[in-house]
Amino acid sequence: MIRRRRSAPGLPVPGRCEPTAGRHVLATERLLLFTPRTRLDVAAALAACADAEAQRWLGTQADHVLPDPGVRGVLLAWRPAGDDGRRLPRKLAQPYVPGPDDPLLLVCVRRAGLGYAGALELEQRTGEMGGWLAPACRGQGLGAELFRAGAALAHTHAGLSTVRAGAEPGNTASRRALAGAGFLPDEGPPRRSLPDGRVVEAVWHRHDSATASRCR
């Protein structure tokens, strides 16, 4: 499902996870996904979904955290810390340490050029997954790769035999990407609450594996 190639110098290498520290690395044909190492990685993941189009579907309120489009553009223009020779501001260079009960968050970069491309989030307790792409990365088929990586994260890293994703009926881009990643229609609550408090209609998708395992 996921091809392993040599990663760019300085970036995490697929297959070399640190599960006891909550850190994972995966790769697709065009994306490298890894647990954030610095606060820049986290800020770039938020910047990738803070625009109005993404917030319409996600409701994560990232637009409240990063309200300035100019700041979002600056964050997305950086490369992961240390990989483009620029010195990071001290605040953004601080290490990111995932909490033991936090959802698994993976920031993703394009393997060509190493630009920030979006993020993936997996809630291990419920088996629910979500993901998003930066504005410049949409409409290029990367959504299917992102969700394929999400299925791999669930099945071969988190030990989940089933992973589910919800989307609004009108979110055709997300639903098309899920189908392209091998997710099948599933039953579920007809409505769900977004982080910003909105209650929206929902259709559900699932991906199953009979050989779920955890990374070492």
NUGU-278568 format. One line per 10 residues: number of its first residue (from 1); their letters; for each residue x, y negated, z negated of N, C-alpha, C, CB. Coordinates in steps of 0.1 Angstrom, whole numbers. Glycine has a CB too. Layout:
# residues N
NUM	A	X/Y/Z/X/Y/Z/X/Y/Z/X/Y/Z  ...
This chain:
# residues 216
1	MIRRRRSAPG	8/12/0/0/0/0/9/-13/0/-9/0/-12  19/-13/-8/28/-24/-9/42/-21/-5/28/-30/-24  47/-28/5/60/-26/10/70/-32/1/62/-30/24  81/-25/-2/92/-31/-11/103/-35/-2/96/-21/-22  106/-47/-3/118/-52/5/127/-59/-5/114/-61/16  139/-62/-1/148/-70/-9/142/-84/-10/162/-70/-3  142/-89/-23/136/-102/-25/147/-113/-22/131/-104/-40  143/-125/-21/152/-136/-19/161/-137/-31/145/-149/-16  174/-142/-30/183/-144/-41/177/-152/-52/196/-150/-36  178/-148/-64/174/-155/-76/159/-152/-80/175/-169/-73
11	LPVPGRCEPT	152/-146/-71/138/-143/-74/136/-129/-79/129/-145/-61  126/-126/-87/123/-112/-92/123/-102/-80/110/-112/-100  127/-90/-83/128/-80/-73/116/-70/-75/141/-72/-74  108/-67/-64/97/-58/-66/102/-44/-71/90/-56/-52  94/-39/-80/98/-26/-86/106/-27/-99/106/-18/-76  110/-39/-102/118/-41/-114/109/-49/-124/131/-49/-112  99/-43/-129/90/-49/-139/96/-48/-153/76/-43/-138  90/-56/-162/93/-55/-176/80/-54/-183/101/-67/-181  73/-42/-183/60/-41/-188/59/-44/-203/55/-27/-186  69/-41/-211/68/-44/-225/68/-59/-228/80/-37/-233
21	AGRHVLATER	73/-67/-218/73/-81/-219/61/-87/-212/86/-87/-215  53/-79/-205/41/-84/-198/45/-90/-184/34/-93/-206  57/-85/-179/61/-91/-166/61/-81/-155/76/-97/-168  56/-85/-143/54/-76/-132/58/-83/-119/39/-71/-131  62/-75/-109/66/-80/-96/61/-71/-86/82/-81/-95  54/-77/-75/49/-70/-64/53/-77/-51/34/-67/-65  52/-70/-40/54/-77/-27/45/-71/-17/69/-76/-22  40/-80/-8/33/-76/4/41/-80/16/18/-82/5  36/-79/28/43/-82/40/48/-97/39/35/-80/52  39/-106/35/43/-120/35/43/-127/22/33/-127/44
31	LLLFTPRTRL	40/-120/11/39/-126/-2/48/-119/-12/25/-126/-7  54/-126/-21/60/-121/-33/53/-126/-45/76/-125/-34  48/-117/-54/40/-120/-65/48/-116/-78/26/-114/-65  48/-125/-88/55/-122/-100/50/-130/-112/70/-125/-99  51/-124/-124/47/-131/-136/55/-144/-137/50/-123/-149  49/-156/-139/56/-168/-140/68/-168/-149/46/-179/-144  79/-174/-145/91/-175/-153/92/-188/-160/103/-172/-145  87/-199/-154/88/-212/-160/74/-219/-159/98/-220/-152  74/-230/-166/61/-238/-166/59/-244/-152/62/-249/-176  69/-245/-144/67/-249/-130/58/-239/-123/80/-251/-123
41	DVAAALAACA	62/-226/-125/54/-216/-118/39/-217/-122/59/-202/-122  36/-219/-135/22/-220/-139/16/-232/-134/22/-220/-155  23/-244/-134/17/-256/-129/14/-255/-114/27/-268/-131  23/-248/-106/21/-247/-92/9/-238/-89/33/-241/-85  7/-227/-98/-5/-219/-96/-17/-227/-98/-4/-207/-106  -17/-236/-108/-29/-244/-111/-31/-254/-99/-28/-252/-124  -20/-260/-94/-21/-269/-83/-27/-263/-71/-7/-275/-80  -25/-250/-69/-30/-243/-57/-45/-242/-57/-23/-229/-56  -51/-243/-69/-66/-242/-69/-73/-254/-75/-70/-229/-77  -66/-265/-75/-72/-277/-81/-80/-286/-71/-61/-286/-87
51	DAEAQRWLGT	-80/-282/-58/-87/-290/-49/-102/-287/-49/-82/-287/-34  -110/-296/-43/-125/-294/-44/-130/-281/-38/-131/-306/-38  -124/-277/-27/-129/-265/-21/-127/-253/-30/-121/-263/-7  -115/-252/-36/-113/-240/-45/-122/-241/-57/-98/-240/-49  -123/-253/-63/-131/-255/-75/-145/-252/-73/-129/-269/-81  -150/-254/-61/-164/-251/-58/-167/-236/-61/-167/-253/-43  -157/-227/-58/-160/-213/-60/-154/-208/-74/-153/-205/-49  -143/-214/-78/-136/-209/-90/-141/-215/-103/-122/-211/-89  -143/-228/-103/-148/-235/-115/-138/-234/-127/-161/-229/-119  -125/-232/-124/-115/-231/-135/-112/-244/-142/-103/-224/-130
61	QADHVLPDPG	-116/-255/-136/-113/-269/-141/-98/-272/-140/-118/-270/-155  -92/-266/-130/-78/-270/-128/-77/-284/-123/-71/-260/-118  -88/-289/-117/-88/-303/-112/-88/-312/-124/-100/-305/-103  -92/-308/-136/-92/-317/-148/-77/-317/-153/-101/-312/-158  -70/-306/-152/-57/-305/-157/-47/-313/-147/-52/-290/-158  -50/-311/-134/-42/-318/-124/-51/-326/-115/-33/-308/-116  -56/-338/-120/-65/-345/-112/-59/-353/-100/-72/-355/-121  -46/-355/-100/-40/-363/-90/-36/-355/-78/-28/-371/-96  -42/-356/-66/-37/-348/-54/-23/-350/-51/-46/-352/-42  -17/-362/-54/-3/-364/-51/6/-355/-60/0/-378/-53
71	VRGVLLAWRP	2/-354/-72/10/-346/-82/9/-331/-77/5/-347/-96  -3/-327/-73/-5/-313/-68/5/-310/-57/-19/-310/-65  5/-320/-47/14/-318/-36/28/-317/-39/12/-330/-26  32/-325/-49/46/-325/-54/50/-311/-60/49/-336/-64  41/-306/-68/43/-293/-74/44/-282/-64/32/-290/-84  35/-282/-54/35/-272/-44/47/-273/-35/22/-272/-36  53/-285/-34/64/-286/-25/77/-281/-32/66/-301/-22  77/-279/-45/89/-273/-51/91/-259/-47/88/-274/-67  102/-253/-49/105/-239/-48/107/-233/-62/117/-236/-39  104/-220/-64/106/-215/-78/120/-219/-83/105/-200/-77
81	AGDDGRRLPR	120/-222/-96/132/-228/-103/145/-221/-99/130/-228/-118  154/-229/-95/168/-224/-92/170/-218/-79/171/-214/-102  159/-218/-70/160/-211/-58/161/-221/-46/148/-202/-56  162/-234/-49/164/-243/-38/174/-254/-41/151/-250/-34  181/-251/-52/193/-260/-56/189/-273/-63/200/-263/-44  176/-275/-65/172/-288/-71/171/-285/-86/159/-293/-66  174/-295/-94/174/-295/-109/159/-298/-113/184/-304/-115  153/-289/-121/140/-291/-125/139/-301/-137/133/-278/-129  128/-309/-138/126/-317/-150/125/-307/-162/113/-325/-148  130/-312/-173/131/-303/-185/118/-297/-189/136/-311/-197
91	KLAQPYVPGP	107/-305/-188/94/-299/-192/90/-287/-183/83/-310/-192  92/-289/-170/88/-278/-160/98/-266/-161/88/-283/-146  110/-269/-166/120/-258/-166/118/-249/-178/134/-264/-166  110/-253/-188/108/-244/-200/102/-231/-196/98/-251/-210  107/-220/-203/103/-207/-199/88/-204/-202/111/-196/-206  82/-196/-194/68/-192/-197/68/-178/-203/59/-192/-184  61/-176/-214/61/-163/-221/46/-159/-221/67/-164/-235  42/-149/-214/28/-144/-215/25/-139/-228/25/-133/-204  12/-142/-233/8/-137/-246/3/-122/-244/-4/-145/-251  3/-114/-255/-1/-100/-254/-15/-98/-250/2/-94/-267
101	DDPLLLVCVR	-24/-108/-253/-38/-106/-250/-42/-114/-238/-47/-109/-262  -33/-121/-231/-36/-129/-220/-39/-120/-207/-25/-139/-216  -47/-125/-198/-49/-118/-185/-35/-118/-178/-59/-125/-176  -33/-108/-170/-21/-107/-162/-22/-118/-151/-19/-93/-156  -13/-128/-152/-12/-139/-142/0/-137/-134/-12/-152/-149  -1/-136/-120/10/-136/-111/9/-148/-102/10/-122/-103  20/-155/-101/21/-166/-91/26/-160/-79/30/-178/-96  23/-165/-67/28/-159/-55/34/-170/-46/16/-152/-47  45/-166/-39/52/-175/-30/52/-168/-16/66/-178/-35  54/-175/-6/55/-170/7/70/-165/9/52/-180/19
111	RAGLGYAGAL	72/-153/14/85/-148/15/93/-155/25/84/-133/18  86/-161/35/93/-169/45/92/-184/40/87/-168/59  103/-189/35/104/-203/31/102/-205/16/93/-210/37  97/-194/9/96/-194/-6/87/-205/-11/109/-196/-12  77/-210/-3/68/-220/-9/57/-214/-17/62/-228/3  53/-221/-27/42/-216/-36/29/-214/-27/39/-225/-48  23/-202/-29/11/-199/-20/-2/-197/-28/14/-187/-13  -1/-195/-41/-13/-193/-49/-11/-184/-61/-24/-186/-40  -21/-177/-65/-19/-169/-77/-30/-158/-78/-20/-178/-90  -28/-148/-87/-36/-137/-89/-38/-135/-104/-31/-124/-82
121	ELEQRTGEMG	-50/-132/-108/-52/-130/-122/-61/-117/-124/-60/-142/-129  -56/-109/-134/-63/-96/-137/-66/-95/-152/-54/-84/-133  -79/-94/-155/-83/-92/-169/-83/-77/-172/-97/-98/-172  -73/-72/-180/-71/-58/-182/-83/-51/-189/-58/-55/-189  -89/-59/-199/-99/-53/-207/-112/-50/-199/-102/-63/-219  -115/-59/-189/-127/-57/-182/-125/-51/-168/-134/-70/-180  -112/-51/-163/-109/-47/-150/-113/-56/-139/-115/-33/-148  -116/-69/-143/-120/-79/-133/-108/-87/-128/-131/-88/-139  -108/-90/-115/-97/-96/-108/-102/-109/-101/-90/-87/-99  -93/-119/-100/-96/-131/-92/-83/-136/-86/-102/-142/-101
131	GWLAPACRGQ	-84/-143/-76/-72/-149/-69/-75/-161/-61/-65/-138/-61  -65/-168/-57/-67/-180/-49/-54/-183/-41/-71/-192/-57  -56/-191/-30/-45/-195/-22/-45/-210/-21/-47/-189/-8  -33/-216/-20/-31/-230/-18/-37/-234/-5/-16/-234/-19  -41/-247/-4/-48/-251/8/-41/-248/21/-50/-266/7  -27/-250/21/-20/-248/33/-18/-233/37/-6/-254/32  -23/-224/28/-21/-210/30/-34/-203/34/-15/-203/18  -45/-210/35/-58/-204/37/-60/-203/52/-69/-213/31  -69/-193/56/-72/-191/70/-62/-184/78/-75/-204/76  -52/-177/71/-41/-170/78/-41/-155/75/-28/-177/74
141	GLGAELFRAG	-51/-150/69/-52/-136/66/-44/-132/53/-46/-128/77  -39/-142/45/-32/-139/33/-41/-135/22/-24/-152/29  -54/-138/23/-63/-134/12/-64/-119/11/-76/-140/14  -64/-112/22/-64/-97/21/-52/-92/15/-66/-91/35  -40/-98/18/-27/-94/12/-28/-96/-3/-15/-101/19  -33/-108/-7/-34/-111/-21/-42/-101/-29/-39/-125/-23  -54/-98/-23/-62/-88/-30/-57/-74/-30/-76/-89/-25  -50/-70/-19/-43/-57/-19/-33/-56/-30/-36/-54/-5  -26/-67/-32/-16/-68/-43/-23/-67/-57/-8/-80/-43  -35/-73/-57/-43/-72/-70/-47/-57/-73/-55/-81/-69
151	AALAHTHAGL	-51/-50/-62/-55/-36/-64/-43/-28/-69/-61/-30/-51  -31/-31/-63/-19/-24/-66/-15/-27/-81/-7/-27/-57  -17/-40/-85/-14/-44/-99/-22/-36/-108/-16/-59/-100  -35/-35/-105/-44/-27/-114/-41/-13/-114/-59/-30/-109  -39/-6/-103/-38/8/-102/-24/13/-105/-42/13/-88  -13/6/-102/0/12/-104/8/4/-114/7/12/-91  3/-6/-120/10/-13/-131/2/-14/-144/13/-28/-126  -11/-16/-143/-20/-17/-155/-27/-4/-158/-30/-28/-153  -26/6/-150/-32/19/-153/-47/19/-152/-28/23/-167  -53/10/-144/-67/9/-142/-72/17/-130/-72/-5/-141
161	STVRAGAEPG	-81/26/-132/-86/34/-120/-96/26/-112/-93/47/-125  -102/16/-118/-112/7/-110/-109/-7/-113/-126/11/-114  -109/-15/-103/-108/-30/-104/-120/-36/-96/-94/-35/-99  -125/-47/-102/-137/-53/-96/-135/-68/-94/-150/-50/-105  -142/-73/-84/-141/-88/-82/-155/-93/-78/-131/-91/-70  -159/-104/-83/-171/-110/-80/-169/-122/-71/-179/-114/-93  -179/-125/-63/-179/-137/-54/-193/-142/-52/-171/-134/-41  -194/-154/-49/-207/-160/-45/-211/-155/-31/-208/-175/-46  -224/-152/-28/-228/-147/-15/-223/-156/-4/-243/-146/-14  -222/-169/-6/-218/-178/4/-203/-180/6/-223/-192/2
171	NTASRRALAG	-195/-173/-3/-181/-174/-2/-176/-164/8/-174/-172/-16  -178/-166/21/-175/-156/31/-160/-153/32/-180/-161/44  -151/-163/30/-137/-161/31/-132/-151/21/-130/-175/29  -137/-153/8/-133/-144/-2/-138/-130/0/-138/-149/-16  -151/-129/4/-157/-116/6/-150/-109/18/-172/-117/9  -146/-116/28/-139/-110/40/-125/-105/36/-138/-121/51  -119/-113/27/-105/-109/23/-106/-97/14/-99/-121/15  -116/-96/5/-118/-84/-3/-121/-71/6/-129/-86/-13  -129/-73/16/-132/-62/25/-119/-58/32/-143/-65/35  -111/-68/36/-99/-65/43/-88/-58/34/-93/-77/49
181	AGFLPDEGPP	-90/-60/21/-81/-53/12/-86/-39/7/-79/-62/0  -97/-35/13/-102/-22/10/-112/-21/-1/-91/-13/7  -117/-33/-6/-127/-33/-16/-141/-29/-10/-128/-47/-23  -149/-22/-17/-162/-18/-12/-173/-25/-21/-164/-3/-13  -185/-27/-15/-196/-33/-22/-199/-25/-35/-209/-34/-13  -203/-32/-45/-206/-26/-58/-218/-33/-64/-193/-27/-67  -224/-26/-74/-235/-32/-81/-229/-40/-93/-245/-21/-86  -237/-50/-97/-232/-58/-108/-243/-68/-112/-219/-64/-106  -240/-76/-122/-250/-87/-126/-252/-96/-114/-245/-94/-138  -264/-100/-112/-267/-109/-100/-263/-123/-102/-282/-108/-97
191	RRSLPDGRVV	-259/-126/-114/-254/-140/-117/-243/-139/-127/-266/-149/-123  -234/-148/-126/-223/-149/-135/-219/-163/-139/-210/-141/-129  -212/-165/-150/-209/-178/-155/-194/-181/-151/-211/-179/-170  -192/-193/-146/-178/-197/-143/-172/-205/-155/-179/-207/-130  -159/-206/-155/-153/-213/-167/-158/-227/-169/-138/-213/-165  -163/-234/-159/-168/-247/-161/-182/-248/-166/-166/-255/-149  -188/-236/-168/-202/-236/-174/-212/-233/-164/-205/-248/-181  -209/-234/-151/-219/-232/-140/-223/-217/-140/-214/-237/-127  -236/-215/-138/-241/-201/-136/-244/-200/-121/-253/-198/-145  -238/-190/-114/-239/-189/-100/-243/-174/-96/-226/-192/-92
201	EAVWHRHDSA	-249/-173/-84/-252/-160/-79/-239/-152/-76/-261/-161/-66  -240/-139/-77/-228/-131/-75/-230/-118/-68/-222/-128/-89  -221/-114/-59/-220/-101/-53/-207/-95/-58/-222/-102/-37  -207/-82/-59/-195/-75/-65/-189/-66/-55/-200/-68/-78  -176/-64/-58/-168/-55/-49/-159/-47/-59/-159/-63/-39  -155/-35/-55/-147/-26/-63/-136/-19/-55/-155/-16/-71  -125/-15/-62/-115/-8/-55/-111/3/-65/-102/-16/-51  -111/16/-61/-109/27/-70/-96/35/-66/-120/37/-69  -90/41/-76/-78/50/-73/-79/62/-82/-65/42/-76  -77/74/-77/-77/86/-85/-64/88/-92/-81/98/-76
211	TASRCR	-54/80/-89/-40/83/-95/-35/70/-101/-31/87/-83  -43/64/-110/-39/52/-117/-27/55/-126/-50/46/-125  -18/46/-127/-6/47/-135/-1/34/-140/6/55/-128  9/34/-149/15/22/-153/30/21/-149/14/21/-169  35/9/-147/49/8/-143/58/10/-154/51/-6/-136  70/14/-151/80/17/-162/91/6/-162/86/31/-160
